Amino acid sequence: MAKKKIYDITPPKVAYKVENTIKEMAVNDKPKKAPKKAKVVFQSAKLIQPPQPTQSPQSIKQPQPLQLPEGRKRRFPLREILVGSSVILILLCIYFYNTLPKADIEIWPKTEVLSLQEKVKSDKSVTSVDFDKKVIPAQYVEVEKASWQEFQATGSASNDGKATGTMKIYNKISPSSSFTLKIGTHFLSDSGKYFITLDKVTIPGMNGNTPGSISVKVQAEESGEDHNIGSSKFSVPKLSGTSYYYSIWGESTSAMSGGYAGKVKKVTNKDIVNAKDALTKQLLDQAEKSLRDNLAEGDIVLDGAVAKTIIEASADVKEGAIVDKFTQQAKVKVSALIFKKQDLESFAKTNISSQLSPAKKLLENSLDLSYASTLIDMKLGTQTLDVQMSAKTYYSIDTVSLVDVVSTKSADQIKRAIDENYGEFISELKVNFWPFWVKSAPKNTDRIKIDLLFK
């Protein structure tokens, strides 16, 4: 059987025939029967190129695009769109009807307050809560602080200074012999200032015609700057009227110095006591703050469980010292017994729960605690606490079982079912369905939610 050739481009002769046929149909007044549509059969064959025309490309007319006859327009597929949209909408409604419905049930159980009082011991020798012995763990901590600080002396005193210097005493007694002067012998300067010897003095006799001499330390009898005299000659007033008056005398070759008069600062006993109190208080406050700042979350330190100790304190001067400032140093220690709030809460919850019947439960977040120390032993690391505890309790409601009970039931049926089981133990009940068209709880229990709420 001979194969038909198929062209992907209409040959020029065929194109001209089609064009002429359309023109004849357009000018013909009488309607004619439309020719039967030619069936085009596509075969899976290689595309065969049409034969090349023998005429030159310029002599061949280009085929005109095929046009529909006048009066015929393409119809908008409105009916098909409406039918398709309706089918999709129906499918979506079926999907949402089966997947969207859910039920939210809210139950407010009735609560009662249970209050208890216990004495609980915190002990640093235990590591876990002992519910039977009513003991919770404790921790002993301590912080030391040491420092020094300068303080002003507030006392005052006269601090007169007496001039001092060196004098050379001469001996011109004839015949030659030594001469002794006792301690405190007065010498009078030629300017009228008295000085005294500070030691016993023996002046050697003359050596030939040379007077004997000795150098000694002397001090002004009175204080004041006016005794800071320059080089002077001195006589011994007590020898006046004797043969020795002109034979014993003194001379200074350098100025006397150190004489003054005025007020100076002096350290009093009150100064030392106040300095100690101020510094130790400062250090103790710092140590306690450091201790509290380093507590972990939930650590409790009661005021009575803190001990403050002054290890040492001293000043670098004694009472009466003539200084403007002095230094005070001190070392202190702050120690404390600590217990954890969660340990006490754990004990309280267990203690309250032990008083409940099996049908009742403790409302976790309702626990209220108050406590105070009644007996503290820092050496042993123990303290006794007087604990007041209270919490709300309620009748246990099995929400898991209730989900199966209320499945597929209406709101009224759900309320009756819950009322039959727990009516006397609840104060309020609400049932909500979603979306708005849902009238009963879904069969799928995963879409049912039951919450216990508390006022």
Secondary structure, DSSP 8 states (H G I E B T S, - for coil): -------SS--HHHHHHHHHHHHHHHH-SS-------------S---------SS-TTTS---------TT------HHHHHHHHHHHHHHHHHHHHHHS-EEEEEEEE-EEEEEEEEEEEEETT--S-BTTTTEEE-EEEEEEEEEEEEEE--EEEE--BEEEEEEEEEE--SS---EEE-TT-EEEETTS-EEEESS-EEE---BTTB-EEEEEEEEEEEESGGG---SEEEE-GGGTTSTTTTTEEEEESS--B--B--EEEE--HHHHHHHHHHHHHHHHHHHHHHHHHT--TTEE--GGGEEEEEEEEEESS-TT---SEEEEEEEEEEEEEEEEHHHHHHHHHHHHHTTS-TTEEE-GGG-EEEEEEEEEETTTTEEEEEEEEEEEEEE---HHHHHHHHTT-BHHHHHHHHHHHHGGGEEEEEEEEESTT--B--SSGGGEEEEE---
